[in-house]
């Protein structure tokens, strides 16, 4: 969804962790700014074992297939 925070560093879009640019995500990892569950999620995504939950597919269908 659109962000209206006004920060010069804003990415302008709020999304899930998969939408964070790799350089920014690397900084978050390096500085310890990620919660434990996010670290686990990233490990699954990077290993190719992450499965998108059914509720996410349902939400995308509700939104007309937008991601």
Buried (B, 14 or more C-beta within 10 A) or exposed (E): EEEEEEEEEEEEEEEEEEEBEEEEBEEBEEEEEBEEEBEEBBEEEEEEEBEEEEEEEEEEEEEEEEE
